[in-house]
Amino acid sequence: MQNDSIDTLLLRHYGHTASAPQGLEQRLQAAIRSEAKIMQQQQETIERLSSLQFNRRRAVRLVAAGTLGLGLLSAALEGLQMLEASALGQDASQTAFP
């Protein structure tokens, strides 16, 4: 398709005697505003993401901290279970399933 203007396309489609469709200009303006708003939102998202310099080193630190936190939580829960079992006089080293 050639890079024709909207007028040329309308003339080609409707002919010289036909009038332009009702509300065409308003619909085109609304479509352009909508497209501009979408492009602005995309640009803002790109700028926001590019400002968050998230490199591999930072990602590794976050994963390590999360893993360490889960490990500490697991050890604390295991310690609480052992304390509870010893308070009740049960052997804490036995598992529920043999």
N, C-alpha and C positions, 0 to 999 in steps of 0.2 A: 504494500500500500504506500502510496506517495505521501509526502508530508504536506497535505492540503489543509487549508483553513476550514473552519466549521462552515463558513458561508459557501465555499466551493462544494463541500460534501453535501450540504442541504440542497443546493441547486442541482447537483448531479442526481440526488435521490428524488426530490420532489418536483423538479423542473422550475422554469422561470415564472410560471403563473401561480404557483402554490405559495401560501403564506407559511411563515415559520410556525411550528407547533406552539400551542399555548403554554406560557410559563417556561419556555426554553431557557431564557436568559437567567431567570431566578434559579432554575435547577442547576445550570452550569455554575453559577456563582456559589450555590450551596455546596456543590461537589468540590469546587476549588478550595473553599474554606475548610471543608472536612479533610481534604487531602493535606492541606497546609497544617492543620491541627495534628494530624497523625504524624506527619514528618517532624513537627516540633517535639512531640512526645518521644519519638524515636531518638531524636538528637539529644534530648535531655537524659534519656536512659543511657545512651552511649557515653555521655559526659560523666554521668554519675558512676557508671561501672569503670570507666577509665581512671577516675580519681581514686578508686579503691585498689591501690597497688597490692594485689594479692599474688605474691610469688610462691614458688615451691617451698622455699625455706619457711615461710610463715605457715603454709599449709601443713608441713611436717611437724612444726611446733604445736599447732592446734591438735593434730591427730595424736601426738605423743602425750599432750596434756590430758586429752580425753581418755586415752588408754590408761594413763597413770591414775586418773580419777576413778575409773571403773575398777581398776585393780585394788585401790585403797578401799573402795566401797565394799568390794567382795571380801577382802580380808577382815574388814570391820564386822561384816555380817557373820562371817565364819567364827570370829572371836566371840560375838554375842551368843551364837548358838552353843559354843563350847561352855561359856559361862552359865548359860541357862541350864544346860544338861548337867553340869557339875553341881549346880544348886539343887537340882532335882535328884541327884544321885544316879544319873544314867551315864553310860559310856558314850562319850561324844564322838569317838572315833568310828563307831559303827554307822554304816550307811543304811538308808531306808530299804534299799534294794540290794540283795546279796549278789 
